[in-house]
Amino acid sequence: MNELRRILGRIVMADANAEALFGYDRGELEGQPVEILLSESLRPDHPRLRPDHGENPNDHAMGYGRELCVRRKDGSELPAEIGFSPFEGPEGPMTIAALVDIRARKLAEAQRELLVGELNHRVKNTLAVVQAIAHQTFKASGASDACRAFEGRVAALARANDRLTRASWESASLDQLAADALQVHGPQPHRVVLDGPNSVLLEPKQALSITLALHELFTNATKHGALSTEGGRVRLTWEQVGRPERRLRLIWREEGGPPVAAPARRGFGLFMIERTLAQDLGGSATLDYAAGGLVCTIEAPLPARGPEAP
């Protein structure tokens, strides 16, 4: 930790760690304006911010979001994290500013972003190779419909992969995944309605599984269900339920389509939704062939670290 005390924008005391961080002797710092330690880009605006801080002093804990760029005696600049602790000194209000050099953390973050970007690039290349192999294989067998279905599934996975990559493969927002899978920005956006909080975050495995499920439901609705006729609509709703264990409840509901009947044969899509999806999510998935249209209900536990429902 490095401590600098300032009063009215002047440094009145610096410790040994501050000397090491900035390259100054403490005697060189004492009495100087605090701007001497700020980067060139921050210096012009900082003096006008001082009165606000003096009138409304408050603690600012150190952590993410309290970063700035500081300048050393040799002119080099480095990222630092800062925390403020105001107190009443013998000569009036004063502030202890504690700074930490975060160059190592920034370097690690940059390396992680580089690795994630490389991973995303390789995954995309692998998916493209898989699509090419599938196309040639299905073409040889004359199964063009099967080829299109397979390519659609791979494309859905690729879109989910993009979303996860943007979040460093930590989580993906359900509303964004649903918008991608259901093509809500396509030529007929009014026929697909999404209704749910944008605060629902899914872990990578959940995100990929639900993306595939939504793709299968959307494809089925386009071929045989509500989206295969004029006036048909799909409504996808989701909510967070349960405390203390949070669970996701997602409901797919088709309206205005042709008469519905349970299929005589379970294809890959239905099997994946009813069996594989439930296993992957650690929850349940049910299909109801109601008279008014297909209804699919999915329930699954949500990550404990995710945001609470509003």
Secondary structure, DSSP 8 states (H G I E B T S, - for coil): -EEEEEETTEEEEE-HHHHHHH---HHHHTTSBGGGGB-TTTTTTHHHHHHHHHHS---B--STT-EEEEE-TTS-EEEEEEEEEEEEETTEEEEEEEEEE-HHHHHHHHHHHHHHHHHHHHHHHHHHHHHHHHHHHHHHHT-HHHHHHHHHHHHHHHHHHHHHHHTTTS-EEHHHHHHHHTTTTSS-GGGEEEES-TT-EE-HHHHHHHHHHHHHHHHHHHHTSGGGSTT-EEEEEEEEE-SSS-EEEEEEEEES-S-----SS--HHHHIIIIIIHHHHTSEEEEEEETTEEEEEEEEE--TTS----
